Amino acid sequence: MKYKLILILFLGLNQLGTSQEIEMITDWDLATELAEKQNKQILIILTGSDWCTPCKKMDKRVINQSEFQEYANERLVLFLIDKTKKVILDRENPIHKDYEMFQEKYMTNALPSLILTDSKGNKIKVIEGEKYDLKNVMNQLMDS
């Protein structure tokens, strides 16, 4: 019984240390409002989470990593536009229209795309190179 309790405590503490929730905003007006209030930049994430292989890699290797999440929680508001298979098939879907608008505004046509802006949406930079490489993404974010 004593060993089971120790094991349960260990597993529970281990889970606390490795999983962290990160808030993704899907409403642009709310994202800019939060960024303004919290004095943060906005990281726009354009993705296709259920079909885009590089997007899935980025989610696993960058977005879900504690180093990125800690940085984002302190300095960024994350604005997500997820162009899923369902959205692709429905060109009238508001997400599809948002995707096209942000893609055109920030001149990017790659998935995934990471676009860093100020709190008002003025482009600071588009993250270049492999967006699924944590070191690459973090170095570019920290240089801004």
C-alpha positions, 0 to 999 in steps of 0.5 A: 500500500505504501508503495502504491501511494508513493507511485501515485504521488510520483505520477501525479507530480510528473503530470503536473510538470509536463502538461500545461494548458496554453490559451488559443484565441480564435477571435481577432478582436479579443486577441487584440484587446487582450494583447493591448491590456496585457502589453503583449505581442500577438502570434498568429498561428495559421494551421491545418491541424487535422491534415497538414503534416508540418502543422502536426509536427509544429504542434507537437514539437513547438506549441506543446513544449514547455519552453514555448508555452512559458514564453508565450504565457509571459509575452504573447497572445496566441491567435489561432486560425485552424483550416481543418478539412471541414473548413477547406470544404466550406468556402463560406465558413468564417474561418476560411474567410479569416484564413484568406484575409490573414494570409493575404494581409501578412503575405504568407501562403505556407502552412503552418505560418507563424506571424508575430505582430504588435498588439494592434496587428502590425506585422513585426515578422513572419517566422522563417524556416522550419516552424516545427523546430523549437530552437528556430522558432524560439530564437526568432521570437526572442530576437523580436 
